[in-house]
Amino acid sequence: MNRRMIPAPRPGGQGDDAIFPEALRNASTRKKGESVAIAQSMIVSTTFDVQGRRVREYKGVVRGITVRAPTISQGILGGLKSIIGGQIGAYTEMCEQARQAAYDLMVAHARQVGANAVLGVSFDASEVASRASATEVLCYGTAVVLE
C-alpha cells in the first residue's frame, strides 16, 4: 500500500488562498506538469490540529476515490521503459493525476458537508485490476469546522 502525505498548513493557520497565488488556482492557466493541489479557503493537513485554531465541530470522514489505468501511449511508453529500466515518467504522470483527482473529490466532499478544513489526511493506493493496470487511489481525512 502506497501513501502520500499532503503538507500541513503554514504556521498561523493560513489557508490555501494565502499560500497559492490566484494564477495557480485557475486550472486553465496552469502549464502542463504544473499540478498544484489547491482548495480555495480549505485548510488541508496531515496533522490533527492547526496551530492557533480550535476545532468547533467534527463533520466526519470525507473521502475522494478514483480508479485510473494508463492510456495506450502511457502503457506503451511504460512497457518500453520497464525493459530499459529507470523512472517511468508516463506512469508517474498517471499516478499524479489520480492523486490530484482523489484529493479534489475529497475537498469537494468536505465542502458538501459544510467543513472548512480536513485534518489527518492520507492517501492509499492499491491495484484493482492487474491485467488492465488499474490503480485505485483513495484520499481521506476528517472534515471539521475550525474557529
C-alpha positions in Angstrom: 0.0 0.0 0.0 1.5 3.3 -1.0 0.8 6.5 0.9 1.5 10.1 0.1 1.1 12.9 2.6 -0.1 16.5 1.9 1.9 19.2 3.6 0.4 20.7 6.7 -0.7 24.3 6.5 1.8 27.0 7.3 2.0 28.4 10.8 -0.7 30.8 11.7 -3.4 28.7 10.1 -3.2 30.2 6.7 -5.5 28.5 4.2 -4.5 27.8 0.6 -5.8 31.2 -0.5 -2.9 32.7 1.4 -0.4 30.2 0.1 -1.1 30.0 -3.6 -1.4 32.9 -6.0 -4.6 33.5 -8.0 -3.0 32.3 -11.2 -2.3 28.8 -9.8 -5.9 28.5 -8.6 -7.2 28.6 -12.1 -6.5 25.3 -13.8 -6.9 26.7 -17.2 -3.8 29.0 -16.7 -1.6 26.2 -15.4 1.1 24.8 -17.7 1.4 21.1 -18.4 3.2 19.5 -15.4 2.3 22.4 -13.1 0.0 20.3 -10.9 -0.9 22.0 -7.7 -3.2 20.7 -5.0 -5.5 23.6 -4.4 -8.5 24.0 -2.2 -9.7 27.6 -2.0 -10.1 28.6 1.7 -10.0 25.0 2.7 -7.2 24.0 5.2 -6.0 20.5 4.4 -3.5 18.9 6.8 -2.0 15.6 7.7 -2.0 16.7 11.3 -5.0 16.6 13.6 -4.7 20.2 14.8 -4.0 23.5 13.2 -1.8 26.0 15.1 -3.8 28.8 16.5 -7.2 27.3 15.6 -9.6 25.2 17.6 -11.9 22.5 16.2 -15.5 23.7 16.8 -17.3 20.8 15.1 -16.5 17.4 13.6 -18.3 16.6 10.4 -17.0 13.1 9.9 -14.8 11.2 7.5 -14.6 12.6 3.9 -13.0 10.8 1.0 -12.3 11.0 -2.6 -11.7 7.9 -4.7 -10.7 7.4 -8.3 -9.6 4.4 -10.4 -7.1 5.0 -13.2 -5.5 3.0 -15.9 -2.7 4.1 -18.2 -3.7 5.4 -21.7 -2.5 3.4 -24.7 0.5 5.7 -25.1 1.3 5.6 -21.4 1.2 1.8 -21.5 3.5 1.5 -24.5 6.0 4.0 -23.1 5.8 2.5 -19.7 6.3 -1.0 -21.1 9.3 0.1 -23.1 10.8 1.9 -20.2 10.3 -1.1 -17.9 12.5 -3.1 -20.3 15.2 -0.5 -20.3 14.9 0.4 -16.7 14.7 3.7 -14.8 11.9 6.0 -13.8 8.7 5.5 -15.8 7.5 9.1 -16.4 4.3 8.1 -18.1 3.2 6.1 -15.1 4.3 8.8 -12.7 2.1 11.3 -14.6 -0.9 8.9 -14.4 -0.4 8.4 -10.7 -0.1 12.1 -10.0 -3.3 12.7 -12.0 -5.1 10.1 -9.9 -3.9 11.6 -6.7 -5.0 15.0 -7.7 -8.4 13.8 -8.7 -8.9 11.9 -5.4 -7.7 15.0 -3.5 -10.1 17.3 -5.3 -13.0 14.9 -4.7 -12.2 14.7 -1.0 -12.1 18.5 -0.8 -15.5 18.7 -2.6 -16.9 16.2 -0.2 -15.7 18.3 2.7 -17.4 21.4 1.3 -20.6 19.4 0.8 -20.8 18.6 4.5 -20.0 22.2 5.5 -16.4 21.8 6.6 -13.7 24.5 6.3 -10.8 22.1 6.9 -9.8 18.5 6.5 -7.4 17.0 9.1 -5.5 13.8 9.3 -5.3 13.5 5.5 -3.9 10.3 4.0 -3.6 8.7 0.6 -3.9 5.0 -0.1 -3.4 3.3 -3.4 -3.9 -0.3 -4.5 -4.1 -2.3 -7.7 -7.7 -3.3 -8.6 -7.3 -4.9 -12.0 -3.8 -6.2 -12.7 -4.5 -7.1 -16.3 -5.7 -3.5 -17.0 -3.1 -2.0 -14.8 -5.9 -0.1 -13.0 -5.0 1.6 -9.7 -7.4 2.8 -7.1 -6.4 6.0 -5.3 -8.2 7.0 -2.1 -7.7 10.3 -0.3 -9.4 10.6 3.1 -9.4 12.7 6.2 -11.7 14.1 9.0 -13.8 17.1 8.0 -14.1 19.7 10.6 -15.2 23.3 11.2 -12.3 25.4 12.7 -12.9 28.6 14.6 
